[in-house]
Amino acid sequence: MKTTKLTATQETVLKQAAETGTLHTSALTLKGGARKKVLDSLTSKGFLIPMKKADTYDISPQGKAAIGLPVDDQPAQKGKIRTGTKLHKVIELLSRPEGAEIHEIMRETGWQQHTVRGTLAGALKKRLGLTIESEKPEGKDRIYRITAGLEALFQGETA
C-alpha cells in the first residue's frame, strides 16, 4: 500500500476536518496563498472533497486513513430512512390498506404532482426496493399502495 507523506500543516487541516465533520476554510488559521496551496494539494490527493457550498470541504476515507483514523468500510445501509421526513410520511400513506392517491400525497407533503411520481419511481421503487402497485377504480383517481419490501425497511425499529 502506498503511503503519502503529509506536511505538519496538511495533517493539521485533515485533523480539523475529521473533528468538525465539515471543514470551513474560514476556520483555518492559514491565510491567502498558503491556505489555497494546502487545500489544493489535499484535494488533488483525494483527501478532501470540495462541497457544493463555497469554501467548504469534507474529509474522504483516504484522508481519514492518512491521519491514522479508522475508516468505515461499510457503505450506507440501503433502505434506511429517517422518521419524521416527508419520505417517511409518503411511506406511511402508501402502506395503509387503502393506499393513497397522488393528490393525498401532494396535500401531506406540499410537493407537486411530478415530484410525487418521481419519488414513487426513484426513491421508493429503485433506491429502497419497495413494490408499489396501483389500481384505477372506475370513476376515481388512481390509488397507489406498497405491497412488499417494508419488512426490510423498518427492520430493527419499534413501532
C-alpha positions in Angstrom: 0.0 0.0 0.0 1.3 3.4 -1.0 1.6 5.9 1.9 1.6 9.6 1.4 3.8 11.8 3.5 1.9 14.8 4.8 3.3 18.1 6.0 2.5 19.2 9.5 0.1 21.8 8.1 -1.7 19.2 5.9 -2.0 16.9 8.8 -3.4 19.7 11.0 -6.0 20.6 8.3 -7.1 16.9 7.9 -7.4 16.5 11.7 -9.5 19.6 11.9 -11.7 18.3 9.0 -12.1 15.0 10.8 -13.0 16.7 14.1 -15.6 19.1 12.7 -17.0 16.8 10.0 -17.2 19.7 7.5 -14.2 22.0 7.1 -15.0 25.6 6.5 -11.9 27.5 5.2 -12.7 30.5 7.4 -11.9 28.3 10.5 -8.3 27.7 9.3 -5.5 29.8 10.7 -3.8 29.7 7.3 -4.5 32.7 5.0 -4.2 33.6 1.4 -1.9 31.6 -0.9 -0.7 29.2 1.8 -4.3 28.1 2.5 -5.0 27.7 -1.2 -1.9 25.6 -1.7 -2.6 23.3 1.2 -6.3 22.8 0.2 -5.4 22.3 -3.5 -2.8 19.7 -2.5 -5.2 17.8 -0.2 -8.0 17.9 -2.8 -5.8 16.7 -5.6 -4.6 13.7 -3.5 -8.2 12.9 -2.8 -8.0 13.6 1.0 -10.5 16.4 0.9 -13.8 16.6 -1.0 -15.0 20.0 -2.1 -18.6 20.5 -1.2 -21.2 22.5 -3.2 -21.1 25.3 -0.7 -18.1 27.6 -1.5 -15.0 27.2 0.8 -16.4 24.0 2.4 -14.7 20.6 2.4 -15.4 17.1 3.7 -12.7 14.6 4.6 -12.6 11.5 2.5 -12.0 7.9 3.7 -8.4 8.2 2.3 -8.0 11.4 4.3 -9.0 9.6 7.5 -6.6 6.8 6.7 -3.8 9.3 6.0 -4.0 10.6 9.6 -4.5 7.2 11.1 -8.2 7.3 11.8 -10.3 4.1 11.3 -12.1 4.1 8.1 -15.7 2.9 8.0 -15.7 0.4 5.0 -19.5 -0.2 5.4 -21.5 1.5 2.7 -24.6 3.4 3.8 -27.2 0.9 4.7 -29.6 0.6 1.8 -33.2 1.2 2.5 -33.0 3.1 5.8 -34.9 6.4 6.1 -35.3 8.9 8.9 -38.6 9.1 10.6 -40.4 12.4 10.5 -39.3 13.2 7.0 -41.6 13.7 4.0 -40.4 10.5 2.5 -41.4 8.7 5.7 -44.9 10.3 5.6 -45.3 9.1 2.0 -44.4 5.6 3.0 -46.9 5.7 5.9 -49.6 6.8 3.4 -48.8 4.2 0.9 -48.6 1.4 3.5 -52.2 1.8 4.6 -54.5 -0.9 3.4 -56.5 1.7 1.4 -53.3 3.1 -0.1 -53.1 6.8 -1.2 -54.0 8.9 -4.2 -51.4 11.3 -5.7 -53.4 14.3 -4.5 -53.4 13.0 -1.0 -49.6 12.7 -1.0 -49.4 16.2 -2.6 -51.5 17.6 0.2 -49.5 15.9 3.0 -46.0 16.8 1.6 -46.6 20.1 -0.2 -45.0 18.5 -3.3 -46.1 19.0 -6.9 -47.5 16.1 -8.8 -44.3 15.4 -10.8 -42.3 15.3 -7.6 -44.7 12.7 -6.1 -44.4 10.5 -9.2 -40.6 10.8 -9.2 -40.5 9.8 -5.6 -42.6 6.7 -6.2 -40.4 5.6 -9.1 -37.0 6.7 -7.9 -36.7 6.8 -4.1 -39.3 4.1 -3.2 -39.0 1.6 -6.1 -35.4 1.9 -7.2 -33.5 3.1 -4.1 -35.5 1.4 -1.3 -36.6 -1.6 -3.4 -40.3 -1.3 -2.4 -43.0 -2.9 -4.5 -45.7 -0.4 -5.4 -48.9 -1.4 -7.1 -51.6 0.9 -8.4 -55.2 0.4 -9.3 -57.7 2.6 -11.1 -61.2 2.3 -9.7 -64.0 3.1 -12.1 -64.6 6.9 -12.0 -62.0 7.6 -9.3 -58.3 8.7 -9.2 -55.5 6.1 -9.3 -54.6 4.6 -5.9 -51.0 3.5 -5.1 -50.0 1.2 -2.2 -46.9 -0.5 -1.0 -47.4 -4.3 -1.2 -43.9 -5.6 -0.4 -40.5 -4.6 1.0 -41.5 -2.8 4.2 -40.1 -5.5 6.4 -36.5 -4.8 5.4 -37.0 -1.1 5.5 -38.1 -0.9 9.2 -36.0 -3.9 10.4 -34.9 -3.2 14.0 -37.3 -0.3 14.6 -40.1 -0.5 17.1 -43.4 1.0 16.2 
